[in-house]
Amino acid sequence: MSKVSVTGAKRVIDDVIEATYNHHSLHVTDYDGRYEGFAPGTSLSGAETVNDRLVTVRSLQSILDVDDDRVSAAGRLDDETLTTELERVRDRVNELTDRRDELLASLRDQQEAIDRVEPFADLGIALDLLDGYDSLEVVVGRARADAVETALAAADDVAAFDVFTGDDVVAAFAAPADDAGDGALQDALVGVDIAVLEVPDAETDPDAYVAELEAERDELRAEIAGVDEELAALREEAADFLVRAEEQLAIEAEKKQAPLSFATTENAFVAEGWMPTATVADFEAAVADAVGDHAAVEELHQASYTADGSHHTEPVGASADADTDHEAATDGGHATEPTEEPPVVQNNGGAAGPFELLVQGFGRPRYSEFDPTLLVFLTFPAMFGFMIGDAGYGILYAVIGYVLYARYEGTFRELGAVAMWAGGFTTVFGIYFGIDVFGYHAYQLLGIHWPIDGKGLSPADIDWALSWLVVSVLFGALHLNIGYVLSFVGNYQRHDLAHAVYESASWLLLLNGAWIWIFSRHVLGPKPDFLFESFSVLTLGAVTFSGLPAGVGIAGLVAAGVGFVLLAIGEPAELAEVLSPVVNVISYARIMAVLLAKGGMALAVNLLAFGAYIDDGGEGSYHFIFSPEYLTYIREHPESYELVFAGMTTAFEPSLVGALALVGGIVVAVVGHIVVLLLGVSSAGIQAVRLEYVEFFGKFYDSGGEAYTPLGRERQYTTDE
């Protein structure tokens, strides 16, 4: 990447922006105020008008629900057509939406009127009979009729009363006593739980009134449907124009606002930014073609970056002496980073490309950093697949990923690709773990021998569970070694060998020295036997391992001690974290924990649905029952089989209870496995991401890079010809 500046006369700024936009290579950086006499630029003339139009177009797109898929091919859109057509569409949309809003308001009022009258229709009393009396008081409301009658019977101020009821509406008529004041009926009902209803001002029969209101409501709904049809027709008519107008106005707005990042005076401007070094000459020619010698392009710096982490920035030409703010300082013969790093283009491509999404979740790599996307591609799906380890779930993950990949663009498409890789590894490990399909070892059903007894859930294969713990720890040690090696390379490239030794090699020695001692025969007492026996289990007896020799273990302790000394010399504050290489590796034990947890959940679902037993007097493996006849056989031979749970489907018989048991068992199995499938994403996925972000990235990766976003965009729906 090269840092370039474009300096020119203010009167050609429009032409320079046009040429820069069309070249689509200059990542413009904001003016930092370092040039005396220059100030940040302002938008070009007409920017406010363009922005207002753009806001209008996007608002119309939202109202009409217009998307980009409605445009079949790119077309020309001149300014006159844009202005007149935009005004026409806006006026028509405003007219229709205003009319629709009025109709919706009327519909709401009509529905409220219906809701007010319906309780009176339930009473069956004409509305004019519920109001207008001189000697009677009337109250209508929602209440219990017996409570109203009891309260009125006990009231001294009520001489006589009558109560009429509907389903949940009560109308109380009362004649006040001679000495009672106004409101005697309301006073008598003070202690009653009643929601008083206002009597509508109408003289018609309430049923007829409701029917009349409902007819008016239906007419309003029909009018609203007509307006919706007109809006749909307008959407089909204007969709092509709106999509093209949005693109053209967005391009114009970007051009008008470009000077906001420039340094300007009354008569001149300076624009700076980054572009690929190979495009500098072509960009310079494009600007010259546009404005001649009224603007000049100067290459200020060149930054190089290779995949091994090497990065340096060197001044070019006259700027080597003049532009000291951007010079690369040197430290011990190695170039250090400038104050401003170039933007970053992550271009992993191929299968690893979608995993940039996971890396960017932590932060985009800086220009001077190693991009860990390839390593995430190599490790994340493997960790995820190992933790789930079920061919049934793996196929479903892959299918879900394919749907996302095929139907969507952008983030969802990348997530789909990640899911397909994760599903593929989950399937592979599921086959490895005994052809595991939704928690069931299919090799048992197929009647074949399988060398791997399972994940370690059965009494017979407990040794495998401990072996997976050792595998998780060894993988963690390898993973962290890669991280510390990358840290060593990065420190060496950015600083010098001393920094790399003190800040990175010290941790490498601590990590490997400690774990070499742990796997050695030196001080065997506190070390569990499975640390060494697991190698025989994993290799099916082909390799026996009793531990590294005691001398090797002592050498490991010495190496760890050297690492401690180096750390104390170079980074004494880090001594508080001296045990982190051991702790971080142990953190990878979560891989085994999730493996057993997910396997246990799938086993529990199958256990509830189908039942299970253990053979060989409790020393064998779990087997599912499936049929009532086999359940009976197991119960009749307790000396050979231990029943764990009878299961729901095994209660099936030609009866209603048996059929319900069968259906219930199937529902439990389906719903249960869906839950395990979803929890697999939130547990295995999150834990794998955590190991990448915290344990692995924390060793060498800072992030904080800026994406390369050159001024300009490719036209999809418009042409500039």
Disulfide bonds with the S-S distance in Angstrom:
none
